[in-house]
Amino acid sequence: MLPLLQRAARRATTSQPFGEAYGGRANSFGALRLAFALAVVLSHAAALGFGRPLVQRFDLGAVAVAGFFTISGFLIVRSARRTSTPRFLWHRALRIWPGLWVCLLVTGLVVAPLLHQDRHGTLDGLWRSPGGVLDYLRQNWWGGLRQLGIGDLLQGDTPYWRWQGGNTINGSLWTLAYELFCYLLVAALAALTILRRQLRWLALLAAVAVFGVLCWNHVRHGSGEQGIWMTGQVGPLPLLGALERDSLLWYGFMFLVGGVAELYSDRLPVNDLLGVLALVVGGAFALTGDFLGPGLLAYAYVILWLAVRLPKALHRVGNTNDYSYGLYIYSFVVQQVMAKAGVQAVGLVGFFLASALVSTVLAVLSWHLVEKPALRLKDWTPRTRGPRTTPDRSTLPGWTSAWSPSSRA
């Protein structure tokens, strides 16, 4: 027992750079993404099924979304540093848009007609009327959630409507505009060479500045709505629509912290004592009802720490099949339909499990039929015009045929 305690104490007080602890696929980012997606489903189960928050002190869904942005910041900056800017943008488009497009089509061409037929007994007025299916697809096609609902399909007869007056058919999609905004920002930084080692201090300086704004707002205004960058909108931006400043501040900061962690992975210390301390600090901010503030920095460290410290058995989650995106984008629609059908009569736990199960089935289908096939195009390159000539590679220095005797020696 004593040797075990000694090893645990030594590990808790020993630091190593995050770059050494992080090993390609040997991490728990996939498991964390799946956990965050399920946390969003649980949070929405209370809101959509029962018209109330899951907990009063903090929004579990907002906590999960902040976690998504931290992981995304790390992985996206890592991708941008390893590929050209056009290739990076191509990869990001393949990861987001095909799954989103099919989700929008399923919502508009399958779910909406069923709801409209049930409500009106006809499909007349569903497609081309203002706020109808065609408007819904056109407004939201590129990731900006500019039209929340379709007609009057969810008005008056859902718990969420009675609580918030929300006719929203898929509220989860609102975060995609912020994610895409961050992708474009990273692409710009990569094109300007700011992600290179010599200029990475500029990204660190930006993170420090934003953290200073969060601290200032917390000290001067607490959890109130006043403060720097807390009111108003940015935009409307092309394709993405208008972005709320406070959400861009919070989630943009988490993305930025994740990106800086990647840029400084050779210096960022991974330490169990720091991880536990960050967990306590983040939890304390959550319990005070002011989680979206300075506590976000501690939370970001907790995510990175868990990514390399969770059991190795979790490293396999999401490596081959990543269902977290599909689970996230389909669950809101599923829960709205189930709530309209009265499935919440089984209670919160039952409603959560039922909606999570159906959403997972759709996520599996989305991954295997849409997302994964789309990602096979990652290495596609447009053909150049004019005849293509293939050089005789056997005359090039150092070239050896795959079938030459020397290659099989």
JOLINFEN-V672997 format. One record per backbone hydrogen bond with DSSP energy under -1.0 kcal/mol. NH is the residue of the N-H (numbers start at 1). CO is the residue of the C=O. If there is no record, write none. Layout:
# JOLINFEN-V672997
nh co
NH CO
NH CO
This chain:
# JOLINFEN-V672997
nh co
5 1
6 2
7 3
8 4
9 5
10 6
11 7
12 8
13 9
16 270
18 268
19 265
20 17
21 17
22 18
26 23
27 25
28 307
32 28
33 29
34 30
35 31
36 32
37 33
38 34
39 35
40 36
41 37
42 38
43 39
44 40
45 41
46 42
47 43
48 44
49 45
50 46
52 46
63 59
64 60
65 61
66 62
67 63
68 64
69 65
70 66
71 67
72 68
73 69
74 70
75 71
76 72
77 73
78 74
79 75
80 76
81 77
88 84
89 85
90 86
91 87
92 88
93 89
94 90
95 91
96 92
97 93
100 96
101 97
102 98
103 99
104 100
105 101
106 102
107 103
108 104
109 105
110 106
111 106
112 107
114 110
115 111
116 112
117 113
118 114
119 115
120 116
121 117
126 123
132 129
133 126
134 127
136 132
137 133
138 134
139 135
140 136
141 137
143 140
146 144
151 131
153 150
155 152
162 158
163 159
164 160
165 161
169 148
173 170
174 171
175 172
176 173
179 175
180 176
181 177
182 178
183 179
184 180
185 181
186 182
187 183
188 184
189 185
190 186
191 187
192 188
193 190
194 189
196 193
199 196
202 199
204 200
205 201
206 202
207 203
208 204
209 205
210 206
211 207
212 208
213 209
214 210
215 211
216 212
217 213
218 214
219 215
220 216
221 217
222 218
224 221
230 227
234 243
237 241
240 238
241 237
243 234
245 232
248 244
249 245
250 246
251 247
252 248
253 249
254 250
255 251
256 252
257 253
258 254
259 255
260 256
261 257
262 258
263 259
264 260
265 262
267 264
268 264
270 16
273 12
275 271
276 272
277 273
278 274
279 275
280 276
281 277
282 278
283 279
284 280
285 281
286 282
287 283
288 284
289 286
290 285
293 291
296 293
297 294
299 295
300 296
301 297
302 298
303 299
304 300
305 301
306 302
307 303
310 306
314 311
315 312
317 314
319 316
327 323
328 324
329 325
330 326
331 327
334 330
335 331
336 332
337 333
338 334
339 335
340 336
341 337
343 338
345 342
346 343
347 344
351 347
352 348
353 349
354 350
355 351
356 352
357 353
358 354
359 355
360 356
361 357
362 358
363 359
364 360
365 361
366 362
367 363
368 364
369 365
370 366
371 366
372 367
374 370
375 371
377 374
378 375
380 377
393 391
395 392
396 393
399 396
404 401
407 404
408 405
